[in-house]
Amino acid sequence: MALHTPVRLMLTKYKALMPIIQKTPKDPYDAILKQLLVELVELRETIEVHAKQRLQKYQTSYHAGLFSKSARNLAHYLAMRQFDLRHLQDRLAQAGLSSLGRSESCVLSTFDALIEVLKRATDTSYQSSGMNPSENGFNQGHQLLEQHTIALFGSFHDHSKAHVMVTLGTDASWDYALVSALLEKGMTCARINCAHDDPVVWQEMIGNVRRAETELARPCRVLMDLAGHKIRTGAITLGPAIYRIKVQKDRTGKIIAPGYLILTSQVNPTTDTDGLFRVTIPKRLHKKLGPKMVLSFIDTRKRQRYLQVEKALSDTDWLVSCQQTAYLTSGCAIQLLLSDQSDNQKTVGKFNLGEFLGEPLEIRVFKGDALLLTAEHILGKPAEYNADGELTHPAQIGCTLSSAINKLNVGQPVWIDDGKLGAVVEDVNKKGALLRVTQAKASGVCINSDKGINFPETDLELPPLSQKDLIDLDFACAHADLVGFSFVESQQDMELLMAELAKRNAAELPIIAKIETNRAVKNLPDIILGTIGRYNLGIMIARGDLALELGSARLAEIQEELLWLCEAAHVPVIWATQVLESIAKKGTRSRPEFTDAAMAVRAECVMLNKGPYILDAIEALVNVMSRMHEHQRKKFSRLRALQW
């Protein structure tokens, strides 16, 4: 992002400063200050010239060509960061002056304040300009950022200056208590991923959020995140028709949550990959069911198991729970039990479950294994071996974007499931792309369907918005507070989305641009400068996809640069991907993740992914952010008194 060219001073351009330079210095410190003054004046003028040249490109995008303060400040920041200022920074610090290292939100005002101080220090006859730095710069930049943050995410909760976004799972559509608890713990923005579920489920999720908002008097924005061209693994060959009902256990083996499934009277029930398993029951059984009733069955291990009816989810669906792990077979016999006055259970009806399909076979691969990436319609399956243990057919998995396979070249990397599996292309033929696994944990990686596939070095030539995105955008414009733009890569992409929003009379709907690719990183200045002042804009740093695109080491650097760039534009940032993931998913605490969460305080919003322990994760995150906000604001250390 920075060109790292040295600052070349042309002192002859500044004749007005020459009398100061030519005075015989009283001491070396005086000469140092005078030299710094000349360099800062030169640099400030150069920055203004470069910034004006950059802004000319966006003249037609702004009403009457009037740029916002934020756009001008970003242009000044980009101009400043063309130069390698490390030596100047060191000399300013050695002179006991404020450096330029915290100038993001107010570039010219920082220069003006420094220049004012140096003029006062080096010229006793200097007449003060009467400027007030706190009014003209530093505070104003932070105020603009805070205003833009509130415009996107609403007012802050007590004791915290960061918003918490939580990705909702399907259970948020029927479990109001969960949604209410999320808001109570500190969620200020609910994220709905359009890659999962459907408008009926989304509507129920939003209904629960709005109800909780009203009952708790806590505002919560709703972000509808367009799926984009999310390329995923295809379907996998099914095994025996057995469904495992899983209970949740803690590390001691104690059951802390039952397993759930849905009994439905629908003839052909569908189950979203992110939802609960549905199994058909006879309509006459469906009519008999009620809350707290019990059903018994014998599972595949010949063990007696019980299902308790929890509640009705709809006219066709009953939610039931099982307190023990069980293996349910397709079409198995099931009995309805009722308790008499002595609490003895007796059978009042015998029925059979409907037929259902088996679960996908396990495809586990190890480092060094071959993996065939095929067209979507070809079912995935594990590797095959002959009687001598020799490989006869490599493991294979389909790709939902079949056309991508023909665009691959030998040597290009492929990542599956958020980087859990890394591979390189060895060959491309009529069967598909033969990959060689280069990265996998020692115990191997199990490849499931509907997991993301990344091709970081392959140009797939896809349009910015898919047909599904355009359909989902209709719903988002009618129900959401924010719309997330996945895989945006250029200002042209932004123009397309803005045009689609205008078609739907939703020109005021704020946009969250998700920065997920190397091209998006390079074009971020254009994306921001072409949008702010016209639209409320937020930036999501999608660290998972960026890590695959850039590599983990480069990501550590880039995520800092993106934070600085957005601060200069007074654009709120969402810090996303795997924040406190161990707590949310497993209920365990990780020291590195808490350090990461502490770093996230420099963003305006932090995103947590769903998980069975999400409430614990929110509580931990809010605790960390509340503490860190007392110490730090962006890059500025506030130096609160230490409390040992």
VOKE-620032 format. One record per residue (C-alpha): x negated, y, z; residue in three letters. Coordinates in pm, whole numbers, plus 32768, in hexadecimal, padded with zeros to 4 digits. Each point is the difference from the previous one (the first is absolute). Layout:
% VOKE-620032
XYZALA
...
END
This chain:
% VOKE-620032
800080008000MET
7ED980ED8048ALA
7F0180547EF9LEU
7EE8803480FEHIS
7F5081167F37THR
7F2B80F580C9PRO
80768164803AVAL
7F3580EE7F21ARG
7FF3815E8090LEU
7FF081317F20MET
7FA5811580F2LEU
7FF8810F7EF6THR
817C7FE97FE3LYS
802080808162TYR
7F4E81518002LYS
80E28070811AALA
7F5D7EFD80E0LEU
7E9780527FA0MET
7FD281168103PRO
804D7F01810FILE
7F097F067F6FILE
7EEC81037FCDGLN
800780828165LYS
7ED47F8E80C6THR
80907EF080DEPRO
7FD5802F8173LYS
7FDE7E89802EASP
80147EBD7F31PRO
81637FBD807CTYR
807581487F63ASP
7F6B7F967EB1ALA
80AD7EAF8014ILE
815380A48039LEU
7FCC80F27EDFLYS
7FA37EE47F18GLN
81357F3E8069LEU
80D681317FC1LEU
7F8380247E9BVAL
80357E907FB5GLU
81617FFE808FLEU
806981357F3CVAL
7F767F667EBFGLU
80A67EB38044LEU
814F80A18051ARG
800A80BD7EB7GLU
7F9C7EC97F3ETHR
81167F3C80A6ILE
810481067FA2GLU
7F937FFA7E94VAL
800A7E857FE8HIS
814E7FEC80B4ALA
80A680F67F11LYS
7F817F367ED8GLN
808D7EBD8092ARG
81568098804BLEU
802D807D7E9CGLN
80487E987F99LYS
813B800080D8TYR
807B815E7FA8GLN
81347F847F48THR
80647F12811ASER
8042811780F8TYR
811C80FA7FFDHIS
7F8081467F6BALA
7EA27F738020GLY
7FFF80468176LEU
7F367EFE80BAPHE
804F7FA68166SER
7F0480458113LYS
7FC97E8B801ASER
7FB27FDB7E8DALA
7F098120800CARG
7F567F758135ASN
7FDD7EA77F60LEU
7F6480A07ECBALA
7F0C80BB80E1HIS
7FAB7EBF80B9TYR
7FC47F3C7EBELEU
7F20811B7F84ALA
7F3B80008146MET
7FD27E877FF7ARG
7F5580147EADGLN
7EC7806480BAPHE
7F1C7F4180E8ASP
801580D78139LEU
7F467F1F80F0ARG
7ED180E68023HIS
80DE81318030LEU
80CC7F438104GLN
7EC87FAA80C6ASP
7F8581667FFFARG
8151808C806ELEU
80077F0B8122ALA
7E9880538060GLN
805F816F8008ALA
81187FB180F4GLY
811080567F06LEU
813A7F457FA1SER
7FB57F247ED7SER
80DA7FCB7ECELEU
804C7E9A806DGLY
815C80548081ARG
806680F37EF0SER
80F17F167F49GLU
814380B0805DSER
7F7B81637FD2CYS
7ED280127F1AVAL
7FE381717FACLEU
8067806C815CSER
7EE77F2E8092THR
7F0A80AA7F18PHE
808E81578053ASP
7FE37FC28176ALA
7E977F8C7FDDLEU
7FA581237F1EILE
80A380F480F3GLU
7F367F778124VAL
7EBB800B7F3CLEU
803A81657F8DLYS
8040806E8164ARG
7EC97F488077ALA
7F1380857EF4THR
807481677FCFASP
803D80E0812ETHR
80A081067F1FSER
80FB7F0C7F6CTYR
816C806F8018GLN
80E57EE0805CSER
81027F927F02SER
80FB7FD1811AGLY
804F7E9E7F95MET
80947F0880F5ASN
7F827EA27FA5PRO
81097F4F80CESER
811880B27F46GLU
7F6B7FF47EA3ASN
7F717EA47FEDGLY
7FC57EE680F2PHE
8152800980ACASN
80C0804A7EC2GLN
7F777ECA7F53GLY
80677F1F811FHIS
815480A88013GLN
80407FBC7E8FLEU
7FA07E92802BLEU
80E57FE0812DGLU
812080A57F42GLN
7FD47F117EDCHIS
7FF17ED880EETHR
8144806180AAILE
80A380357EABALA
7FAA7E987FA4LEU
80287F418145PHE
80CD80E080E3GLY
7FA3808A8154SER
7F007F5380D9PHE
805F7F288128HIS
7F918063815CASP
7E927FD2805CHIS
7F917FB57E9CSER
7F9D80C47ECBLYS
80007ED57F16ALA
81247F507F60HIS
802B7E868003VAL
80857F507ECBMET
80727E97801BVAL
804B7F127EE1THR
81557F63803CLEU
80367E8C7FD3GLY
81447F617F8FTHR
80677FCF816CASP
8026817A801DALA
81397FDD7F2ASER
80BC7F348107TRP
7F3E80388144ASP
806981598075TYR
7F5C7FCC8154ALA
7EAF7FDD7F53LEU
802B813F7F36VAL
806F80BE8135SER
7ECF7F8180BFALA
7F1A806B7EE2LEU
807E81668019LEU
7FF17FFC8179GLU
7E957F8C7FFBLYS
7F9781167F13GLY
80537FB17E93MET
804781467F48THR
800A7F767E9DCYS
80907EB47F89ALA
7F637F6F7EC5ARG
80CF7F237F1BILE
7F2F7F3F7F06ASN
80C67FE37EBDCYS
7F317ECF7FA1ALA
80D87F3C80F5HIS
81757FD28041ASP
810D80B77F3CASP
80E081368014PRO
80FF7F4D80DEVAL
7EF57FB08103VAL
7F6181597FDBTRP
814E80A68043GLN
802A7F388141GLU
7E9F805B806EMET
804081717FC7ILE
81507FE780B1GLY
7F527F798136ASN
7EF881127FF0VAL
810981117FE5ARG
80C87F6B811EARG
7ECA7FF280DEALA
7FAA81677FA3GLU
815380728079THR
80107F30813DGLU
7E9C804E8070LEU
7FFA81677F7FALA
7EAF7FB27F5CARG
7FC7805E7E93PRO
7F7A7EF37F17CYS
7FBB802E7E8FARG
80307EE57F05VAL
7EF77FBC7EF6LEU
80687F2E7ED6MET
7EBB7F757F76ASP
801A7FAB7E8DLEU
7F5E7EB17FBBALA
7F4580677EC7GLY
7F5E7EFC7F23HIS
7FA77F278127LYS
7F6A7ECF7F5CILE
803F7ECB80D4ARG
7FC77E8D800CTHR
81117F2B7F65GLY
80DB7EE88083ALA
7F647EBE8084ILE
806B7E987FCATHR
80EC7F928115LEU
7FC07EE580F1GLY
80FF7F2480B6PRO
814B80A5805DALA
7FA28041816BILE
8012815080B0TYR
7F2E80418134ARG
80A980D88106ILE
7EE280BA80A6LYS
8007808A8160VAL
7F0B8106807BGLN
7F0D7F9F8112LYS
7EFF80C080C9ASP
7E9A7F8D8029ARG
80617F19811FTHR
80FF7F4B7F28GLY
812A809C80B0LYS
812580477F18ILE
804181777FF8ILE
80FB80147EE1ALA
80E27EFE7F5APRO
800A7FAB7E91GLY
811E80947F35TYR
80BC7F997EC9LEU
814D80537F62ILE
81237F127FCELEU
80D080767EDCTHR
813A7F997F4DSER
7F7480837EB7GLN
7FDC7EF17EFCVAL
7EAE806E7F78ASN
7F5780CA8111PRO
7EC780C47FACTHR
7EE3804580EDTHR
7F1781277FD2ASP
7E957FA58041THR
7FFF81048113ASP
81477F8C809FGLY
809B7EDB80B6LEU
80427EA77F78PHE
816C7FC67F9DARG
80A67EAB7FF8VAL
81627FB87F8FTHR
81047F6C80ECILE
81647F897FAFPRO
81088111800FLYS
80C87F3C8102ARG
7ED1800580E9LEU
7FC881707FB8HIS
816180508076LYS
7FCA7F488149LYS
7EBE80B28061LEU
7FE881138102GLY
7EF380A780D6PRO
7F4E7F1980FALYS
80827EC17F5DMET
7F047EE67FD8VAL
7FAF7F187EDELEU
7F267ECB8023SER
7F387F3A7F01PHE
7EE87F007FEAILE
7ECB80867F4CASP
7F097F3D7F27THR
7F387F968133ARG
81387F5F8098LYS
801781108108ARG
81448098807DGLN
800F81757FBCARG
8106810C803BTYR
806E81397F4ALEU
80AE811280C5GLN
80E680ED7F49VAL
7F8F81678047GLU
80ED80DE7F39LYS
80B180367EB5ALA
7F3480C37F03LEU
811780147EFFSER
813E7F4F7F96ASP
7F2A7EE27F7BTHR
7EC87FF980DCASP
7FBA7F938168TRP
7EB0804180A4LEU
7F8C7ED380CDVAL
7ECE7FC080D7SER
7F367ECE8060CYS
7F327FF88140GLN
7F147EED7F87GLN
7F3E7FBC7EC3THR
80D07F247F1BALA
7FEB7F697EA5TYR
8150801C7F54LEU
804E7F1A7EDATHR
80DA80587ED9SER
81667F858030GLY
7FC07F7C8161CYS
811E7FAB80EEALA
805A810A80FFILE
80F47FFB8123GLN
80C68117809ELEU
7FF57FEA817CLEU
80E5809B8104LEU
7FD380068179SER
81157F8980E9ASP
80488086815EGLN
7EDE7F31808CSER
7F0F80927EFCASP
7FED7EAF7F53ASN
7FE380247E89GLN
80D87F337F1BLYS
800E7FE27E8ATHR
812E80A67F62VAL
7F9B7FE17E95GLY
7F057F5B7F1ALYS
7F8780A67EC2PHE
7EE180047F09ASN
7F2381237FA0LEU
7FF080627E94GLY
7EE37F9C7F1FGLU
7ED080E37FF0PHE
7EAF7FFA7F58LEU
7EB57FA6809FGLY
7EED80F38064GLU
7EDF80527F15PRO
7ED37F1C7FFFLEU
7EC6808280ABGLU
7EFA80847F10ILE
7EBE802680C9ARG
7EBC80657F58VAL
7E9F802E807FPHE
7ED380CB7F97LYS
7F747F6B7EC2GLY
814A7F5F7F95ASP
809D80337EAAALA
815780A37FE9LEU
80CE80177EC2LEU
80CE81407FDELEU
81257FB17F1ATHR
813580A27F6BALA
811E804480F1GLU
80E17EE57F85HIS
7EFE7EF58058ILE
802B7F8B8166LEU
7ED9800D80E9GLY
7F767EBE8091LYS
7ED37F8380C5PRO
7ECC7F657F61ALA
80177E987F86GLU
7EF87EF28031TYR
7FD57E9D7F80ASN
7FC87EC880D3ALA
7E8A804B8010ASP
803E815A808EGLY
7FA180AF7EBBGLU
80B9813D7F9CLEU
80ED7FBF7EDETHR
80BF81498007HIS
7FAE813F80C1PRO
80FA80A980E2ALA
80DE80EC7F3EGLN
80DF812A804CILE
80DC80D37F1DGLY
7FE681787FCCCYS
814080CE7FEDTHR
7F6380DD7EF5LEU
7FA37EF57F03SER
7F7A81007F09SER
7EED805D80F5ALA
7F507EB47FC8ILE
7FAB804F7E96ASN
7F68814D8069LYS
7F057F5C80E9LEU
7E937FDE7FA1ASN
7EFB7F0D8081VAL
7F5080898133GLY
811B80E28074GLN
80707FE0816CPRO
815A7F8E8070VAL
808780298162TRP
812D7F4D8091ILE
80CC8044813CASP
7F66814D806BASP
7EA07F827FCDGLY
801D7EBF80C8LYS
7F917F4A7EC5LEU
7EF980897F11GLY
7FAB7F657EB0ALA
7F54804B7EB8VAL
80787FA97EA0VAL
7F387EDF7F68GLU
80CE7FBF7EC9ASP
8140806E7F51VAL
80B07F047F21ASN
815C7F927F97LYS
803D7F618155LYS
7FB6814380BBGLY
7ED980A280B0ALA
7F147F1580B3LEU
7F8680A8813DLEU
7EE37F9E80E9ARG
8043804E816EVAL
7EEC80E08087THR
8094806D814BGLN
80D17F3480F2ALA
7FE97FB08170LYS
7F587EBB8068ALA
814E7F518040SER
807880607EA5GLY
811880E57F8DVAL
81657F897FCFCYS
809880A47ECCILE
8172804E8025ASN
80F780867F02SER
805381737FEDASP
7EA680708070LYS
7F5781277F59GLY
7EFB7FD27EEFILE
7F0781167FB7ASN
7F2D802C7EC5PHE
7F2481298064PRO
7F2D80067EC1GLU
81137FAC7F05THR
80D081067F4BASP
815C7F677FF1LEU
809781297F3FGLU
8141800B80CCLEU
80F88124800DPRO
800A80C2814BPRO
81647F928055LEU
808A7EA57FBESER
81697FBF7F9EGLN
80407F868162LYS
7F6D81458088ASP
80F480CC7F2FLEU
81277F358082ILE
7F8880158168ASP
7FCC81757FD6LEU
817980297FD6ASP
80327F72815DPHE
7EDC80C48095ALA
8084814C7F7CCYS
81507FBE80A3ALA
7F8A7F7D8152HIS
7E918049804CALA
7F4E812A809AASP
7EB87FB27F4DLEU
7F9C7F377ECFVAL
7EB77F417FEFGLY
7F4F7FF57EAEPHE
7F327EC17FE7SER
7ECA7FEE7F25PHE
8011816C7F93VAL
7EBF804F7F46GLU
802081577F5CSER
80BB81477FF8GLN
80B37F807EC9GLN
808B7EE780D6ASP
807C810280FBMET
80A680C97EECGLU
80BB7EC87F92LEU
80867FBC815FLEU
8060816C8030MET
80BF7FF67EB7ALA
80B77EC3806DGLU
805B80A1814DLEU
808681337F49ALA
80DB7F1D7F25LYS
809C7F7A8140ARG
8036815B8097ASN
7EFA7FB18109ALA
7EF681007FA5ALA
7FD580558172GLU
7FB67E9B806FLEU
7E9D7FFD8090PRO
7F007F187F61ILE
7F017F2580B0ILE
7EEA7FB97F06ALA
7F587EB68057LYS
7E8E80057FB0ILE
7FAF7E967FB0GLU
7F0C7FFD7EDCTHR
7EAB808C7FA6ASN
809F80CF7EEBARG
80F5809980F8ALA
7EDD806580E1VAL
7F4F80AD7EE0LYS
813E80B47F93ASN
807C8060815BLEU
7F9D81727FDEPRO
80D280127EC1ASP
81207F4380A1ILE
800A80F08125ILE
7FC281467F47LEU
81077FAB7EFCGLY
81067FB08108THR
7FE280D7813AILE
80C581407FEDGLY
81007F487F2CARG
804E7ECF80D7TYR
7FD97F9A8169ASN
7EE17F0B7FE6LEU
7F5F7F0280E3GLY
7EDB7F197FBBILE
7FEA7E978075MET
7EA37F6F8017ILE
804C7E957FA9ALA
7EC07F778091ARG
804A7E947FACGLY
8013802F7E87ASP
7EEA81048006LEU
7F187F0D80B0ALA
80327F0B7EE2LEU
7FCC810F7EFBGLU
7ED480A9809ELEU
7F667F0780F0GLY
800D8021817ASER
7EC280D2801EALA
807480FD7EFCARG
815B8009809DLEU
7F6C806C814EALA
7F7181307F4DGLU
812780467F1DILE
810A7FFD8111GLN
7F40811C80A8GLU
7FEC80C77EBEGLU
81757FD27FC2LEU
804F8082815CLEU
7F2A81357FC3TRP
8098803F7EAALEU
81637FEA8085CYS
7FB080E18127GLU
7F7F81047F0CALA
814D7FE97F45ALA
80C680018149HIS
809C7EB87F8AVAL
806B7F02810BPRO
7F4F7EAE7FF4VAL
80877EA68054ILE
7EF27F148084TRP
806F7EA67F8DALA
7FA37E8E7FF7THR
7FB47F168121GLN
801880FE811AVAL
80137F338143LEU
80567ED57F25GLU
7F977F008107SER
80FA808980FAILE
811E801D7F08ALA
7FCE7EA47F6ELYS
7F727F32811FLYS
802680CB813EGLY
7E8480008034THR
7F2581348030ARG
7EC680467F39SER
7EFB81028066ARG
7FA6805B7E96PRO
816F803A7FB0GLU
802680EF8125PHE
7ED080BF7F85THR
80A3800F7EA8ASP
8144807D809EALA
7F3E810E80B7ALA
7F6D80727EB2MET
815F800A7F6DALA
8054812980E0VAL
7F6880DF7EF3ARG
81267FAB7F1FALA
815C8094802BGLU
80B07EAF7FF2CYS
7F8F7E9C8048VAL
80AB7ED47F65MET
80377EB480AFLEU
80697EC57F4CASN
81177F248081LYS
7FBF7EDF80E9GLY
809C7F468125PRO
7F4480DF80F8TYR
803B81497F4DILE
808C80A98138LEU
7EBA7FB980BAASP
7F3D80897ED8ALA
80C581477FFEILE
7FD1802D8175GLU
7E897FC57FE1ALA
7FE080EB7ED6LEU
80BD811E80A5VAL
7F2B7FD38138ASN
7EBB80167F39VAL
8073812B7F32MET
807C80C08130SER
7EAC7FD880A5ARG
7F3680527ECAMET
80C781387FACHIS
7F7F809A8141GLU
7E9D7FD17F7FHIS
801280347E8BGLN
80BF80B77EF1ARG
7F937F917EA8LYS
7E8180228007LYS
800C81018118PHE
7F917F868158SER
80D080BA8101ARG
7F217FB0812CLEU
81087FB58102ARG
7F647FD18158ALA
7F837E9D8028LEU
80BE7F2E80FBGLN
7F277EEA8086TRP
END
